[in-house]
């Protein structure tokens, strides 16, 4: 075999080996990321399963409710539409879903004695706290003095904002049993009545204050 032919053969073999190596490397390179991505996706899926839902216990109107919620679920959503882990709907619809941005006060509830917009509080953050809705104010058939005063003064028109006002007024009187007119206005400033029954609402709070003293 001539020297030139041997060189050509070596060149040919080298090229074939190179191309074979490149092909194998390309396949490996394409498979490895796929396997890696698959593993990452599986890990993310497992992680997603862990944080998608959580079982929590909420103390609402002196009763414990175990519910399953998403991290983004608001307290308002649980109260109105949530189910406990036994399949029973909470159905506490007194807190109204109106603005869902903490502007109207229609969803006001008490959390550890403070007036809170339920639409602005995550259910997860309500764990371990005492939650009171308008449904929890009455003692059986006996209305709370604030509720009685609202009825007495006809302090409502459409009634949609009334539960929020009642809870806010109750919270105000818990903190200040004998508020002045200006203090009542300030204490209820976070609640809106589109029907404009404010004068009757303020009088109802004054009457409730006298009953509670």
C-alpha positions as CSV (number, residue, x, y, z in Angstrom):
1,X,0.0,0.0,0.0
2,X,1.4,3.4,-1.0
3,X,2.2,6.0,1.6
4,X,-0.4,8.3,0.1
5,X,-3.1,5.6,0.3
6,X,-2.2,4.8,3.9
7,X,-2.6,8.5,4.8
8,X,-5.9,8.8,3.1
9,X,-7.1,5.6,4.9
10,X,-6.0,7.0,8.2
11,X,-7.8,10.3,7.4
12,X,-10.9,8.4,6.5
13,X,-10.9,6.4,9.7
14,X,-10.3,9.4,11.7
15,X,-13.2,11.2,10.2
16,X,-15.5,8.2,10.7
17,X,-14.4,7.9,14.3
18,X,-14.9,11.6,14.8
19,X,-18.4,11.6,13.3
20,X,-19.3,8.5,15.3
21,X,-18.1,10.2,18.5
22,X,-19.9,13.4,17.7
23,X,-23.1,11.4,17.0
24,X,-22.9,9.5,20.2
25,X,-22.1,12.7,22.1
26,X,-25.0,14.5,20.5
27,X,-27.4,11.7,21.5
28,X,-26.1,11.7,25.0
29,X,-26.3,15.5,25.2
30,X,-29.9,15.4,24.0
31,X,-30.9,12.6,26.3
32,X,-29.2,14.0,29.5
33,X,-31.1,17.4,29.5
34,X,-34.3,15.6,28.8
35,X,-33.7,13.3,31.8
36,X,-32.7,16.2,33.9
37,X,-35.7,18.2,32.9
38,X,-37.9,15.2,33.6
39,X,-36.5,14.9,37.1
40,X,-36.9,18.6,37.8
41,X,-40.5,18.5,36.5
42,X,-41.2,15.5,38.7
43,X,-39.7,17.2,41.7
44,X,-41.7,20.4,41.0
45,X,-44.8,18.3,40.7
46,X,-44.2,16.6,44.0
47,X,-43.4,20.0,45.6
48,X,-46.6,21.4,44.0
49,X,-48.6,18.6,45.5
50,X,-47.2,19.5,48.9
51,X,-48.1,23.1,48.8
52,X,-51.3,23.1,46.7
53,X,-53.6,22.4,49.6
54,X,-53.3,22.5,53.4
55,X,-55.5,21.2,56.1
56,X,-56.0,23.8,58.9
57,X,-58.2,24.3,61.9
58,X,-60.2,27.5,62.3
59,X,-62.0,28.5,65.4
60,X,-65.2,30.2,64.2
61,X,-68.0,31.2,66.6
62,X,-66.4,29.1,69.4
63,X,-66.5,26.0,67.2
64,X,-63.5,24.2,65.6
65,X,-63.6,23.5,61.9
66,X,-61.0,21.6,60.0
67,X,-60.9,22.8,56.4
68,X,-58.6,22.2,53.4
69,X,-57.5,25.3,51.6
70,X,-55.2,26.6,49.0
71,X,-52.5,29.1,50.2
72,X,-54.3,31.9,48.3
73,X,-57.7,31.2,49.9
74,X,-59.2,34.1,51.8
75,X,-61.0,33.8,55.1
76,X,-64.1,35.2,53.4
77,X,-64.0,32.4,50.8
78,X,-63.8,29.8,53.5
79,X,-66.6,31.3,55.5
80,X,-69.0,31.6,52.6
81,X,-68.1,28.7,50.3
82,X,-65.8,26.4,52.3
83,X,-66.3,22.8,53.3
84,X,-64.9,21.1,56.3
85,X,-63.0,17.8,55.8
86,X,-66.2,15.8,56.5
87,X,-67.9,17.5,53.5
88,X,-70.1,19.9,55.5
89,X,-70.4,23.4,54.1
90,X,-69.6,26.2,56.6
91,X,-72.3,28.4,54.9
92,X,-71.5,31.4,57.0
93,X,-72.7,33.9,54.5
94,X,-73.3,36.9,56.9
95,X,-70.0,38.4,55.8
96,X,-70.7,39.7,52.3
97,X,-68.5,39.4,49.2
98,X,-68.8,42.9,47.7
99,X,-65.5,44.7,46.8
100,X,-63.0,42.0,47.7
101,X,-60.3,44.6,48.1
102,X,-60.8,45.9,51.7
103,X,-62.7,49.0,50.8
104,X,-66.4,48.6,51.8
105,X,-66.4,46.7,55.1
106,X,-69.2,44.4,54.0
107,X,-67.1,41.3,55.0
108,X,-66.1,42.6,58.5
109,X,-65.6,39.9,61.1
110,X,-63.9,39.8,64.5
111,X,-60.5,38.1,64.8
112,X,-59.2,38.0,68.3
113,X,-61.5,40.9,69.1
114,X,-60.4,43.1,66.3
115,X,-62.5,44.1,63.3
116,X,-60.9,42.5,60.2
117,X,-61.9,42.5,56.5
118,X,-62.3,38.8,55.8
119,X,-61.6,39.4,52.1
120,X,-58.1,40.7,52.9
121,X,-57.1,37.9,55.3
122,X,-55.7,34.6,54.2
123,X,-57.3,31.6,55.8
124,X,-53.9,30.3,56.7
125,X,-53.3,33.5,58.7
126,X,-56.5,32.9,60.7
127,X,-55.2,29.7,62.3
128,X,-55.1,29.7,66.1
129,X,-57.2,32.9,66.3
130,X,-60.8,33.4,67.6
131,X,-63.0,34.3,64.7
132,X,-66.5,35.7,65.3
133,X,-69.0,36.4,62.4
134,X,-72.3,38.1,62.6
135,X,-73.9,34.6,63.0
136,X,-72.0,34.2,66.3
137,X,-73.3,37.3,68.0
138,X,-76.7,36.1,69.0
139,X,-77.2,33.8,72.0
140,X,-79.7,31.3,70.6
141,X,-82.8,33.3,69.7
142,X,-81.7,36.2,71.8
143,X,-80.2,38.9,69.5
144,X,-77.1,40.8,70.6
145,X,-77.9,44.3,71.8
146,X,-76.3,45.8,68.7
147,X,-78.5,43.7,66.5
148,X,-81.6,44.6,68.5
149,X,-80.7,48.3,68.2
150,X,-80.3,48.1,64.5
151,X,-83.8,46.6,64.2
152,X,-85.2,49.1,66.6
153,X,-83.9,52.1,64.7
154,X,-84.5,50.5,61.3
155,X,-80.8,51.1,60.6
156,X,-80.8,49.4,57.2
157,X,-82.4,49.6,53.8
158,X,-81.2,46.9,51.4
159,X,-79.4,45.2,54.3
160,X,-76.4,44.1,52.3
161,X,-73.9,46.1,54.4
162,X,-75.7,45.5,57.7
163,X,-73.7,42.4,58.9
164,X,-70.4,44.3,58.5
165,X,-71.8,47.3,60.3
166,X,-73.1,45.2,63.2
167,X,-69.8,43.4,63.7
168,X,-67.8,46.7,63.4
169,X,-70.2,48.4,65.9
170,X,-69.9,45.5,68.3
171,X,-66.1,45.7,68.1
172,X,-66.2,49.5,68.7
173,X,-68.4,49.0,71.8
174,X,-66.1,46.3,73.1
175,X,-63.2,48.7,73.0
176,X,-65.1,51.9,73.9
177,X,-68.4,51.1,75.7
178,X,-69.5,54.7,75.7
179,X,-68.4,56.4,72.5
180,X,-69.3,59.9,71.5
181,X,-71.0,60.7,68.2
182,X,-67.7,61.5,66.6
183,X,-66.1,58.4,67.9
184,X,-68.9,56.3,66.5
185,X,-68.4,57.9,63.1
186,X,-64.7,57.3,63.3
187,X,-65.1,53.7,64.5
188,X,-67.4,52.9,61.6
189,X,-65.5,54.8,59.0
190,X,-64.3,51.6,57.4
191,X,-67.8,50.5,56.5
192,X,-69.8,51.9,53.6
193,X,-73.6,52.1,53.3
194,X,-74.6,53.0,49.7
195,X,-78.2,53.5,50.8
196,X,-77.2,56.3,53.2
197,X,-78.7,55.1,56.4
198,X,-75.8,56.5,58.5
199,X,-77.9,58.6,60.9
200,X,-80.0,55.6,61.9
201,X,-76.8,53.4,62.2
202,X,-75.2,56.0,64.5
203,X,-78.4,56.1,66.7
204,X,-78.5,52.4,66.8
205,X,-74.9,52.3,68.2
206,X,-75.8,54.8,70.8
207,X,-78.8,52.8,71.9
208,X,-76.7,49.6,72.0
209,X,-74.1,51.4,74.1
210,X,-76.7,52.3,76.7
211,X,-78.0,48.7,76.8
212,X,-74.5,47.3,77.3
213,X,-73.5,49.7,80.1
